[in-house]
Amino acid sequence: MLPVGPTLPVGPTLPVGPTDPVGPTLPVGPTPPVGPTLPVDPTLPVGPEAPVGPRLPVGPVTVLAAPVMPVGPGGITTFSRTPPATWVTLAAAGPVLTLPIAIVGVAPVGPVTPAAPGGP
């Protein structure tokens, strides 16, 4: 192993140079003049209201094939949605039918009830 040489002495601290003087504050230039106010165009006349067209008829309700399911009497007993059809159970004089129907232009009201597995 080689021997370690002597520690070198630290040189003198150099003096800090003079601070540069701050230059003079420049004057602010003049504010440019504001141009003239432009004239406002006259208000254009409002045209006549367009006539309202005729009301479009509501599309038909399409009844799809569905199995006959005996259910207790009493009007509409269930209302659930299984895309693409909406299932409605209707009471009739005989057995109650559960029909999937496609409703056109009617938004569902309330929460959507999912269909039970294997049927409406």
C-alpha distance (Angstrom), angle and dihedral (degrees) to the residues before:
residue distance angle dihedral
M1 . . .
L2 3.82 . .
P3 3.81 119.7 .
V4 3.80 118.2 -108.6
G5 3.80 113.4 -109.4
P6 3.81 124.7 -126.1
T7 3.81 120.9 -74.5
L8 3.78 111.2 -102.4
P9 3.81 117.4 -126.0
V10 3.81 118.7 -108.5
G11 3.80 113.5 -111.1
P12 3.81 123.9 -123.4
T13 3.83 120.8 -77.6
L14 3.79 110.6 -102.3
P15 3.82 116.9 -124.7
V16 3.80 118.8 -110.5
G17 3.80 112.6 -109.1
P18 3.80 123.1 -121.9
T19 3.81 120.0 -78.1
D20 3.79 114.0 -107.5
P21 3.80 111.9 -112.5
V22 3.81 117.8 -110.2
G23 3.79 112.6 -112.9
P24 3.79 123.0 -123.1
T25 3.82 120.3 -79.1
L26 3.79 109.9 -101.3
P27 3.79 116.8 -124.4
V28 3.80 118.2 -109.3
G29 3.78 113.0 -111.8
P30 3.79 122.6 -121.0
T31 3.81 120.1 -80.8
P32 3.80 109.6 -106.5
P33 3.80 114.4 -117.6
V34 3.80 118.9 -99.4
G35 3.79 113.7 -113.8
P36 3.78 123.0 -121.5
T37 3.81 120.3 -77.9
L38 3.78 110.5 -102.2
P39 3.79 117.0 -124.9
V40 3.81 116.8 -103.9
D41 3.79 115.9 -117.5
P42 3.80 114.8 -118.8
T43 3.80 116.5 -99.7
L44 3.77 112.2 -93.9
P45 3.80 115.5 -123.0
V46 3.78 117.0 -102.8
G47 3.78 113.4 -114.2
P48 3.78 123.4 -127.8
E49 3.79 118.8 -79.7
A50 3.75 114.8 -97.3
P51 3.80 114.0 -113.0
V52 3.78 117.3 -105.9
G53 3.77 112.6 -110.6
P54 3.79 124.0 -129.8
R55 3.78 119.7 -76.1
L56 3.76 114.3 -98.7
P57 3.79 116.3 -123.9
V58 3.79 118.2 -110.3
G59 3.76 112.6 -106.0
P60 3.80 119.4 -108.4
V61 3.79 123.6 -91.9
T62 3.77 108.9 -113.3
V63 3.81 114.5 -145.5
L64 3.78 112.8 -154.3
A65 3.79 128.8 -159.4
A66 3.79 113.4 -81.6
P67 3.79 137.3 167.4
V68 3.81 119.9 -100.5
M69 3.78 110.0 -111.8
P70 3.82 122.4 -173.2
V71 3.81 108.3 -129.4
G72 3.79 131.6 167.2
P73 3.84 116.2 -87.1
G74 3.78 123.5 -101.7
G75 3.79 118.0 103.6
I76 3.77 121.0 -85.1
T77 3.77 105.0 1.8
T78 3.79 101.4 174.0
F79 3.78 136.8 22.2
S80 3.78 118.1 -175.9
R81 3.79 136.7 146.2
T82 3.77 126.4 -126.1
P83 3.82 110.2 171.6
P84 2.91 125.1 -85.7
A85 3.83 94.2 15.2
T86 3.80 132.7 46.5
W87 3.80 113.4 -135.8
V88 3.80 117.6 -140.3
T89 3.80 124.4 176.0
L90 3.82 111.4 -146.8
A91 3.79 127.7 -167.6
A92 3.79 116.6 -129.9
A93 3.80 137.3 173.9
G94 3.78 90.4 -93.9
P95 3.80 128.5 24.9
V96 3.78 114.7 -15.6
L97 3.79 115.2 -109.0
T98 3.77 125.2 -142.1
L99 3.78 107.5 -152.5
P100 3.77 129.6 -177.0
I101 3.80 106.3 -138.4
A102 3.79 131.6 -175.2
I103 3.80 108.9 -134.3
V104 3.81 113.7 -156.4
G105 3.79 119.5 -150.9
V106 3.82 97.2 -4.6
A107 3.80 120.7 117.9
P108 3.82 117.0 -142.0
V109 3.81 115.2 -108.9
G110 3.79 121.7 -140.2
P111 3.80 127.5 -4.0
V112 3.77 120.6 -24.5
T113 3.79 114.5 -111.3
P114 3.82 112.2 -147.0
A115 3.77 118.0 -131.5
A116 3.77 120.5 -103.6
P117 3.82 115.7 -109.3
G118 3.78 111.3 -84.1
G119 3.79 97.6 13.2
P120 3.76 148.6 21.1
